[in-house]
Amino acid sequence: MSNRRSGFEAIKFGYASAETERANAPELLLQGYYDHQGVVGEARSGARFLFLGYKGSGKSAIGQKLVVDAYDHPNEFVTPLQLKDFPFNAFGKVGVSSDEPESRYPTSWAWLILLRLLGSFKQDAKATQDPDFARAVNSLTNIGILPTDDLKNLVVKSSKNSFKAQIPTLLEATHESSTNESGLGFLQLVNHLRSVCSRVRSESSHILVIDGLDDVLTQREVQYRSLAALLQETVKINEDLTAHGVPAKVIILCRTDIFELFPDANKNKVRQDSAVSLDWYHDTRNPEESALVELADLRIQLATGDRDAKLAHYLPPSIDGEPTIIALLSLTRHTPRDFLQLLESIRVFVDPGQPLKIDQVLSGMRRYSIEYFLPEIKDELVGVLEPAEIEAAFSLFSAMRRRDFKLSQLKEFAQESGHDVLRSLPIDKVLAALYERSAIGTVHGTKGYDAYTFKFRNRNSTLGFPERLMMHKGIWKAMNF
């Protein structure tokens, strides 16, 4: 113990929210960001625009990293667009048409994105501003559409009848054309904004970062259709910007499991051509090579000023006969958020100025499982399962008191429980949702490391409903068994 370092309690590993981290500890994003896949460079200037990852994999951190980096680079304009609290009801009324709202979604998304691009270009003193650009910006400013930093307010304004009534006049003011049919006029207006944006030239770069897709989802199909239209329109706008040499790009940060639910026949084409999948998993048989451990090392070095400091210098070498880092990683789904929040939970129990003790690590592991991991899993199920189904599922696991169980045992236990809510639980649906979020895994009947599979270990795996299943260790510990 005397050879281990003290001061673990003073190391700030990070916040659960990237937005909170940017506000309270921007240095963690500036100097403490570990980019093991080169995603920031790809987001800033690469051809790919869609960043997919499971919750906690660092999607939002990409956007926040771009924002803080731009503070010191006046030629970089980064505009974050948050879909949290997005007004889908009002969004369905943007523009005017006799068509169903779903058919208008692509044009409505184009309207919102192009407006934000115009707003970004307007701030750029190095951007060319031809007469059409100036006319469009002035006309939109005069009716209160520009400037706006609030996507929600922009949607609400664009859905009001007072705005729709101004479309013919706005169309005439922006490019000397008009129509009495407001639905057609809105389409012409959007197409004119496409043309205006396509002619912008600048030495600066402009990035729109669309985030928060998983914050708006319920089980309403209309939301998935709307977000699928967002994906389609972003492809179109990015292709148009690239084709015309405009130094601008729209990126989307999206949860992988949410992306899979989009009703879009072309989404696999988009994934292959335009997506980056965030993956932090590394074989735990070589934990010292894990990107997560290297991320923790970087945060430790930032806090201590010692470039040689490593996580292993602070931890007891083993817990219950298992290397400590492996024991810690087994409580996570190999995402930055999981691992850093586990380290944050451990440091709560450290005595100031003293090395970590085994019982303090164990206390931190338990706190993490109860206060972070289990609630995080439940949050991820929102929008996929009904709230009552989520609670019933974990009540079922708690009552059965088995980490490794057979599918037939689980179903039999539910039917014999004496509780109607458990008897009526759609177990196959629940297990599929849990597997997608790595809350449960499959057991193959062999011993050792390869005896089971979780989604975080093999992103292409499917549940397949084998006979034996295993609950994630982090959930099991949270249930205090």
C-alpha positions in Angstrom: 0.0 0.0 0.0 2.9 2.4 0.7 4.0 2.2 -2.9 0.6 3.4 -4.2 -0.1 7.0 -4.9 -2.3 9.2 -2.8 -4.5 12.1 -4.0 -7.1 10.1 -5.9 -9.8 12.1 -4.2 -8.6 15.3 -5.9 -8.8 13.9 -9.5 -11.8 15.0 -11.5 -12.6 12.3 -14.0 -15.7 13.9 -15.5 -19.4 14.5 -15.5 -22.2 12.3 -16.7 -23.3 15.0 -19.1 -21.0 16.5 -21.7 -22.9 19.8 -21.6 -22.3 20.0 -17.8 -18.6 19.1 -18.4 -18.2 22.0 -20.9 -19.9 24.4 -18.5 -18.0 23.4 -15.3 -14.7 21.8 -16.4 -14.0 22.7 -20.1 -10.4 21.8 -19.6 -11.5 18.1 -19.5 -12.7 18.6 -23.1 -9.8 20.8 -24.2 -6.8 18.9 -22.8 -8.5 15.8 -21.3 -10.3 14.5 -24.4 -9.0 11.1 -25.6 -9.8 10.7 -29.3 -8.9 7.1 -30.0 -10.8 6.9 -33.2 -10.0 10.3 -34.6 -13.7 11.3 -34.5 -13.2 15.0 -33.9 -11.1 15.5 -37.0 -13.7 13.5 -39.0 -16.5 15.6 -37.5 -14.7 18.8 -38.3 -13.6 18.2 -41.8 -14.2 14.6 -42.9 -16.7 13.2 -45.3 -18.8 11.4 -42.6 -21.4 13.3 -40.7 -23.4 10.7 -38.7 -21.8 9.6 -35.4 -23.5 6.5 -33.9 -22.9 5.1 -30.4 -24.7 3.6 -27.5 -25.6 5.9 -24.6 -22.5 7.0 -22.8 -20.1 6.3 -25.7 -19.1 10.0 -26.1 -21.4 11.2 -28.9 -22.3 14.5 -27.1 -18.7 15.0 -26.1 -17.8 15.2 -29.8 -20.1 18.2 -30.2 -19.0 19.9 -27.0 -15.4 19.3 -28.0 -16.0 21.1 -31.3 -17.7 24.0 -29.4 -14.9 24.5 -26.8 -12.1 24.2 -29.5 -13.8 26.9 -31.5 -13.5 29.4 -28.7 -9.8 29.8 -29.6 -10.2 29.6 -33.3 -12.1 32.6 -34.7 -12.4 31.0 -38.1 -14.4 28.1 -36.7 -18.2 28.6 -36.3 -19.9 25.8 -34.4 -23.6 25.9 -33.7 -25.1 23.2 -31.4 -28.7 22.3 -32.1 -30.4 20.5 -29.2 -33.6 18.5 -30.0 -34.4 18.1 -26.3 -38.0 19.3 -25.8 -38.4 19.5 -29.5 -42.1 20.5 -30.3 -43.1 17.7 -32.7 -46.7 18.8 -32.7 -45.8 22.2 -33.9 -43.2 20.8 -36.3 -45.9 18.9 -38.1 -47.5 22.3 -38.9 -44.5 24.0 -40.3 -45.1 25.1 -43.9 -48.5 24.8 -45.6 -49.7 21.8 -47.7 -52.6 19.6 -48.2 -50.3 16.6 -47.8 -49.9 14.6 -44.7 -47.3 16.0 -42.2 -44.9 13.2 -42.8 -44.5 14.1 -46.4 -43.6 17.7 -45.4 -40.9 16.7 -42.9 -37.9 16.8 -45.2 -38.8 20.3 -46.4 -39.4 21.4 -42.8 -36.1 20.1 -41.6 -34.4 21.8 -44.6 -36.0 25.1 -43.5 -34.7 24.8 -39.9 -31.2 23.7 -40.9 -30.8 26.3 -43.7 -31.9 29.1 -41.4 -29.3 28.1 -38.9 -26.7 28.0 -41.6 -27.7 31.5 -42.7 -27.4 32.6 -39.1 -23.9 31.1 -38.9 -22.8 32.6 -42.2 -24.1 36.0 -41.2 -21.7 36.1 -38.2 -18.7 35.3 -40.5 -17.0 38.6 -41.6 -15.0 36.5 -44.1 -18.1 35.0 -45.8 -19.2 36.4 -49.2 -22.6 38.0 -49.0 -24.1 38.5 -52.4 -27.4 40.5 -52.9 -29.5 37.4 -52.6 -27.9 36.5 -49.3 -28.4 40.0 -47.9 -32.0 40.1 -49.1 -32.9 36.8 -47.6 -31.3 37.6 -44.2 -32.9 41.0 -44.1 -36.4 39.7 -45.0 -36.2 36.9 -42.5 -34.9 39.3 -39.8 -37.7 41.8 -40.4 -40.4 39.1 -39.7 -38.6 37.9 -36.6 -37.4 34.5 -37.9 -33.8 35.5 -37.7 -31.8 35.6 -35.5 -32.8 32.7 -33.2 -30.7 30.5 -31.0 -33.7 28.5 -29.8 -34.8 25.7 -32.2 -38.0 25.3 -30.2 -39.0 28.9 -30.7 -38.0 28.7 -34.4 -40.4 25.8 -34.9 -43.2 27.5 -33.1 -42.8 30.7 -35.1 -42.7 28.8 -38.3 -45.9 26.9 -37.6 -48.0 29.9 -36.8 -50.6 31.1 -39.3 -49.2 34.6 -39.1 -45.9 33.3 -40.6 -47.7 31.3 -43.2 -49.6 34.3 -44.3 -46.3 36.1 -45.0 -44.8 33.4 -47.2 -45.9 34.9 -50.5 -44.6 38.4 -49.5 -41.4 36.9 -48.1 -40.9 34.9 -51.3 -41.3 38.0 -53.4 -38.9 40.0 -51.1 -36.2 37.4 -51.2 -36.0 36.6 -54.9 -38.6 38.6 -56.8 -41.0 35.7 -57.2 -44.4 35.0 -55.7 -47.3 32.6 -55.6 -50.7 32.6 -54.1 -50.4 29.0 -53.0 -48.7 29.1 -49.6 -47.7 25.5 -49.6 -45.9 25.8 -53.0 -44.5 29.1 -51.8 -42.9 27.5 -48.7 -41.2 24.9 -50.9 -40.0 27.6 -53.3 -38.7 29.6 -50.3 -36.7 26.6 -49.0 -35.3 25.9 -52.4 -34.2 29.6 -52.6 -32.4 29.3 -49.3 -30.6 26.2 -50.6 -29.4 28.3 -53.5 -28.3 31.2 -51.3 -26.3 28.9 -49.0 -24.7 27.0 -51.9 -23.1 30.3 -53.1 -21.4 31.2 -49.8 -17.7 31.2 -49.9 -15.4 31.8 -46.9 -12.0 31.1 -45.4 -13.9 30.0 -42.2 -15.6 26.7 -41.5 -19.2 26.3 -40.3 -20.5 23.2 -38.4 -24.1 22.6 -37.2 -24.1 19.9 -34.5 -27.5 18.2 -34.1 -27.8 16.3 -30.8 -30.4 15.2 -28.3 -32.3 12.8 -30.5 -32.6 10.3 -27.7 -34.1 12.9 -25.3 -37.2 13.4 -27.4 -38.3 9.8 -28.1 -41.4 8.1 -26.9 -43.1 5.2 -28.6 -44.8 7.5 -31.0 -44.1 6.4 -34.5 -44.4 10.0 -35.8 -41.2 10.9 -34.0 -39.2 8.1 -35.6 -40.5 9.1 -39.0 -39.6 12.7 -38.4 -36.1 11.9 -37.3 -35.7 9.6 -40.4 -36.6 12.6 -42.5 -33.9 14.6 -40.6 -31.4 12.0 -41.6 -32.5 12.1 -45.3 -32.4 15.9 -45.5 -29.0 16.1 -43.8 -27.6 13.8 -46.4 -29.0 16.0 -49.1 -27.8 19.3 -47.6 -24.3 18.0 -46.9 -24.0 16.7 -50.5 -25.1 20.0 -51.8 -22.7 22.0 -49.6 -19.8 19.7 -50.7 -20.7 19.8 -54.4 -20.7 23.6 -54.3 -17.5 24.0 -52.2 -19.3 25.6 -49.3 -17.1 25.3 -46.1 -20.0 24.0 -44.0 -21.2 20.7 -42.6 -24.2 19.4 -40.6 -23.4 16.5 -38.2 -25.8 14.3 -36.3 -25.1 12.6 -33.0 -27.4 9.6 -32.6 -27.8 6.6 -30.4 -27.2 3.4 -32.4 -30.3 1.6 -31.0 -32.5 4.7 -31.9 -31.0 4.8 -35.4 -32.0 1.1 -35.9 -35.7 2.1 -35.3 -35.8 4.7 -38.0 -38.3 3.7 -40.8 -35.8 4.4 -43.6 -35.1 1.9 -46.3 -31.8 3.7 -47.1 -30.4 3.9 -43.6 -27.8 1.1 -44.1 -26.5 3.0 -47.2 -26.1 6.1 -45.0 -24.4 4.0 -42.3 -21.9 2.6 -44.8 -21.1 5.8 -46.6 -21.5 8.5 -43.9 -21.4 7.1 -40.4 -18.8 6.5 -37.7 -19.6 4.0 -35.0 -18.1 4.8 -31.6 -16.6 1.7 -30.1 -14.5 1.6 -26.9 -14.5 -2.1 -26.3 -11.2 -3.8 -25.7 -10.6 -7.4 -24.6 -10.3 -7.2 -20.8 -7.6 -9.9 -20.9 -5.3 -7.0 -21.7 -6.8 -4.1 -19.7 -3.7 -2.0 -19.8 -4.3 -1.5 -23.5 -7.9 -0.4 -23.1 -8.8 3.0 -24.5 -10.9 3.6 -21.4 -7.9 3.1 -19.1 -5.9 5.4 -21.4 -8.7 8.0 -21.1 -8.5 7.7 -17.3 -4.7 8.0 -17.4 -5.1 11.3 -19.5 -7.5 12.8 -17.0 -5.1 11.8 -14.1 -2.2 13.4 -15.9 -4.2 16.6 -16.5 -5.1 16.8 -12.8 -1.6 16.0 -11.4 0.6 17.6 -14.1 2.6 14.3 -14.1 2.8 12.9 -17.7 3.8 9.5 -16.3 0.9 9.1 -13.8 -1.5 6.2 -14.5 -4.6 4.8 -13.0 -2.8 1.6 -12.0 -0.6 3.7 -9.7 -3.5 4.4 -7.5 -5.5 1.2 -7.4 -4.9 -1.9 -5.2 -3.5 -4.6 -7.5 -6.4 -7.0 -7.0 -9.8 -7.5 -5.5 -10.9 -11.0 -4.5 -8.1 -12.5 -6.6 -9.0 -10.5 -9.7 -6.9 -7.7 -11.2 -8.6 -4.5 -10.0 -8.9 -2.8 -13.4 -10.6 -6.0 -14.8 -13.0 -6.0 -11.9 -13.8 -2.3 -12.6 -14.3 -2.8 -16.3 -16.6 -5.8 -15.6 -19.1 -3.3 -14.0 -19.3 -1.2 -17.1 -20.4 -1.6 -20.8 -17.0 -0.3 -21.9 -18.2 3.3 -22.5 -16.4 6.4 -21.3 -19.4 7.5 -19.2 -19.7 4.2 -17.4 -16.0 3.9 -16.6 -15.5 7.6 -15.6 -18.6 7.6 -13.4 -17.3 4.4 -11.7 -14.1 6.2 -10.9 -16.0 9.3 -9.7 -18.0 7.0 -7.4 -14.8 5.5 -5.9 -13.1 8.8 -5.2 -16.1 9.8 -3.0 -14.9 7.3 -0.4 -11.2 8.1 -0.4 -9.6 9.5 2.7 -7.8 12.8 1.8 -4.1 12.3 1.3 -4.3 8.6 1.7 -3.9 5.7 -0.8 -7.0 3.9 -1.9 -8.1 0.9 0.2 -9.8 -2.2 -1.1 -13.0 -1.6 1.0 -13.2 2.0 -0.4 -13.0 0.6 -4.0 -15.8 -1.9 -3.1 -17.9 0.9 -1.6 -17.5 3.0 -4.8 -18.4 0.0 -6.9 -21.6 -0.5 -5.0 -22.5 3.2 -5.1 -21.9 3.3 -8.8 -24.1 0.3 -9.5 -27.0 1.6 -7.3 -26.9 5.3 -8.1 -25.7 5.3 -11.7 -25.7 2.0 -13.6 -29.2 0.6 -12.8 -30.9 4.1 -13.2 -28.9 4.6 -16.5 -30.2 1.3 -17.9 -33.8 2.2 -16.9 -33.4 5.6 -18.6 -32.3 3.9 -21.8 -35.4 1.8 -21.9 -37.7 4.8 -21.9 -39.4 5.1 -25.3 -38.8 1.5 -26.1 -40.8 -0.1 -23.2 -43.7 1.3 -21.2 -42.8 2.7 -17.8 -44.8 -0.1 -16.1 -43.0 -2.7 -18.2 -39.6 -1.4 -17.1 -40.4 -1.5 -13.4 -42.1 -4.9 -13.8 -39.1 -6.3 -15.5 -36.7 -5.4 -12.7 -39.2 -6.5 -10.1 -39.2 -9.9 -11.8 -35.4 -10.2 -11.8 -35.2 -9.0 -8.2 -37.8 -11.6 -7.1 -36.2 -14.5 -9.0 -32.8 -13.7 -7.4 -30.7 -15.4 -10.1 -28.0 -13.7 -12.2 -27.6 -16.7 -14.6 -31.0 -18.1 -15.5 -32.8 -20.0 -18.2 -35.3 -18.3 -20.4 -37.9 -21.0 -19.5 -37.3 -20.4 -15.8 -37.9 -16.7 -16.2 -41.2 -17.2 -18.0 -42.3 -19.9 -15.6 -41.5 -17.7 -12.6 -43.5 -14.8 -14.1 -46.5 -17.0 -14.6 -46.3 -18.5 -11.1 -45.6 -15.2 -9.4 -49.2 -14.5 -8.5 -48.9 -10.9 -9.9 -51.0 -10.0 -13.0 -48.4 -7.4 -14.0 -45.7 -10.0 -14.2 -47.9 -12.6 -15.9 -48.8 -10.1 -18.7 -45.2 -8.8 -19.1 -44.1 -9.3 -22.8 -40.9 -11.1 -21.8 -39.5 -11.6 -25.3 -39.8 -7.9 -26.0 -38.3 -6.9 -22.6 -35.3 -9.2 -23.0 -34.7 -8.0 -26.6 -34.6 -4.4 -25.3 -32.4 -5.3 -22.4 -29.9 -7.2 -24.6 -29.7 -4.2 -27.0 -28.5 -2.1 -24.0 -26.1 -4.8 -22.7 -28.2 -5.2 -19.5 -28.3 -8.9 -20.1 -26.1 -11.3 -22.1 -26.2 -14.8 -23.5 -24.4 -17.8 -22.0 -22.9 -20.4 -24.3 -22.3 -23.2 -21.8 -18.5 -23.1 -21.9 -16.2 -21.9 -19.2 -14.0 -18.8 -19.2 -13.9 -15.5 -21.0 -15.8 -16.7 -24.1 -18.6 -18.3 -22.1 -21.0 -15.4 -22.6 -21.7 -12.5 -25.0 -23.0 -9.0 -24.3 -23.9 -6.5 -27.0 -21.0 -4.2 -26.0 -18.6 -6.9 -26.9 -20.1 -7.7 -30.3 -22.2 -4.9 -31.7 -23.4 -7.1 -34.6 -24.7 -9.8 -32.3 -28.4 -10.5 -31.7 -30.2 -12.0 -28.8 -31.7 -15.0 -30.7 -33.4 -16.1 -27.4 -30.9 -18.8 -26.3 -31.9 -21.0 -23.3 -29.4 -19.4 -20.9 -29.1 -15.7 -20.1 -26.9 -13.6 -17.7 -27.6 -10.3 -16.0 -24.9 -7.7 -16.3 -22.7 -7.6 -13.2 -23.5 -3.9 -12.6 -27.2 -4.6 -12.3 -26.7 -7.7 -10.1 -24.6 -5.6 -7.7 -27.2 -2.9 -7.6 -29.8 -5.4 -6.5 -27.6 -6.1 -3.5 -27.4 -9.9 -4.1 
